Amino acid sequence: MSDRHTAPQSEKKPFLYVVVCAAGIAGDVGKLITAAQEAHWDVGVVATPQGLGFIDATAVEAQTGFPIRSAWRLPGQPRPLPPADAIAVAPATFNTINKWAAGISDTLAVGILCEAYGFGIPTAVLPYLNSAQAAHPAYGRSLARLREMGVLISSYEPHQPAAGGGADLFRWEEALELLTPELAGGG
Ligand SMILES: Cc1cc2nc3c(=O)[nH]c(=O)nc-3n(C[C@H](O)[C@H](O)[C@H](O)COP(=O)(O)O)c2cc1C
C-alpha cells in the first residue's frame, strides 16, 4: 500500500500558486483551481489583503487543501505552502501590476512575485481592469517591464468602465495554456 509521505518523486505533482487580487471577478477563482487540478497541478492560493475580501476563503481552502496565504509569516513559523513550480496571477489588478513591475513589495503577494523573477519561476498574469485604468501611462510601462522580465501576459483586453465588466471574456484557463509549454520546455 503506498503512503503519501513516501510516494516516489515521479508521483509528485507540480505546485501552482494562484495569486488573487481585489478585482470584481476574483470570486470565480475556483474555476482556475478546478482547471489546474484537472491538469494534475496541486494548487495554493495567495491573496492580496484586499483580495481576501473578494473570495470565499472557506471554499477555496476546501478546494485546494491548503491555507490561503495573505500576510507574511512570523520568523520561525513554518511555510504554509510548498515552493511554487509556477505562478498564475489571476485576476491581476492595475494596482498589483504596477507595484510588481516597480518592485514595490508591500504585500506578501507582490513580494512573492518580485522574488519569482530572481528564482526563475514561470509566471503568467491575467490582468482584469477597465480601459480608464489601462489608459494611465504607468500601466503600459508596467506591462512592458513584466514582458522584459519574461512574464507571460494574457490576451484579455480591458473592458469599458461601468459596463458591467468583461467577465464573460475572461478566460481563466489561459493561465494554464501560457504556463504549460514553459514547464514542458524546462522553464
Ligand atoms: C467592487 C470592486 C471591484 C473592483 N474591481 C477592480 C478590477 O476589476 N480591477 C482593478 O484593477 N481594480 C479593481 N478594484 C480596485 C481594487 O480593488 C483596488 O485598487 C485595490 O487597492 C487593489 O488591491 P490589490 O492590488 O492589492 O489586490 C475594484 C474595487 C472594488 C471595490
Ligand as a Chemical Component Dictionary entry (heavy atoms), coordinates in Angstrom:
data_LIG
# 
_chem_comp.id                   LIG 
_chem_comp.type                 NON-POLYMER 
_chem_comp.pdbx_formal_charge   0 
_chem_comp.three_letter_code    LIG 
# 
loop_
_chem_comp_atom.comp_id 
_chem_comp_atom.atom_id 
_chem_comp_atom.alt_atom_id 
_chem_comp_atom.type_symbol 
_chem_comp_atom.charge 
_chem_comp_atom.model_Cartn_x 
_chem_comp_atom.model_Cartn_y 
_chem_comp_atom.model_Cartn_z 
_chem_comp_atom.pdbx_ordinal 
LIG C1  C1  C 0 -16.129 46.041 -6.170  1  
LIG C2  C2  C 0 -14.756 46.420 -6.640  2  
LIG C3  C3  C 0 -14.292 45.903 -7.819  3  
LIG C4  C4  C 0 -13.015 46.250 -8.273  4  
LIG N1  N1  N 0 -12.594 45.718 -9.452  5  
LIG C5  C5  C 0 -11.346 46.019 -9.884  6  
LIG C6  C6  C 0 -10.874 45.441 -11.098 7  
LIG O1  O1  O 0 -11.574 44.689 -11.784 8  
LIG N2  N2  N 0 -9.600  45.724 -11.489 9  
LIG C7  C7  C 0 -8.787  46.548 -10.767 10 
LIG O2  O2  O 0 -7.636  46.764 -11.177 11 
LIG N3  N3  N 0 -9.208  47.135 -9.606  12 
LIG C8  C8  C 0 -10.456 46.873 -9.151  13 
LIG N4  N4  N 0 -10.901 47.419 -7.985  14 
LIG C9  C9  C 0 -9.986  48.303 -7.229  15 
LIG C10 C10 C 0 -9.013  47.474 -6.393  16 
LIG O3  O3  O 0 -9.745  46.642 -5.510  17 
LIG C11 C11 C 0 -8.065  48.395 -5.581  18 
LIG O4  O4  O 0 -7.224  49.100 -6.476  19 
LIG C12 C12 C 0 -7.232  47.624 -4.597  20 
LIG O5  O5  O 0 -6.372  48.533 -3.915  21 
LIG C13 C13 C 0 -6.387  46.558 -5.264  22 
LIG O6  O6  O 0 -5.632  45.900 -4.292  23 
LIG P1  P1  P 0 -4.666  44.688 -4.676  24 
LIG O7  O7  O 0 -3.995  45.022 -5.956  25 
LIG O8  O8  O 0 -3.668  44.658 -3.513  26 
LIG O9  O9  O 0 -5.487  43.440 -4.722  27 
LIG C14 C14 C 0 -12.174 47.115 -7.510  28 
LIG C15 C15 C 0 -12.666 47.609 -6.315  29 
LIG C16 C16 C 0 -13.926 47.284 -5.884  30 
LIG C17 C17 C 0 -14.425 47.835 -4.577  31 
# 
loop_
_chem_comp_bond.comp_id 
_chem_comp_bond.atom_id_1 
_chem_comp_bond.atom_id_2 
_chem_comp_bond.value_order 
_chem_comp_bond.pdbx_ordinal 
LIG C1  C2  SING 1  
LIG C2  C3  SING 2  
LIG C2  C16 DOUB 3  
LIG C3  C4  DOUB 4  
LIG C4  N1  SING 5  
LIG C4  C14 SING 6  
LIG N1  C5  DOUB 7  
LIG C5  C6  SING 8  
LIG C5  C8  SING 9  
LIG C6  O1  DOUB 10 
LIG C6  N2  SING 11 
LIG N2  C7  SING 12 
LIG C7  O2  DOUB 13 
LIG C7  N3  SING 14 
LIG N3  C8  DOUB 15 
LIG C8  N4  SING 16 
LIG N4  C9  SING 17 
LIG N4  C14 SING 18 
LIG C9  C10 SING 19 
LIG C10 O3  SING 20 
LIG C10 C11 SING 21 
LIG C11 O4  SING 22 
LIG C11 C12 SING 23 
LIG C12 O5  SING 24 
LIG C12 C13 SING 25 
LIG C13 O6  SING 26 
LIG O6  P1  SING 27 
LIG P1  O7  DOUB 28 
LIG P1  O8  SING 29 
LIG P1  O9  SING 30 
LIG C14 C15 DOUB 31 
LIG C15 C16 SING 32 
LIG C16 C17 SING 33 
# 
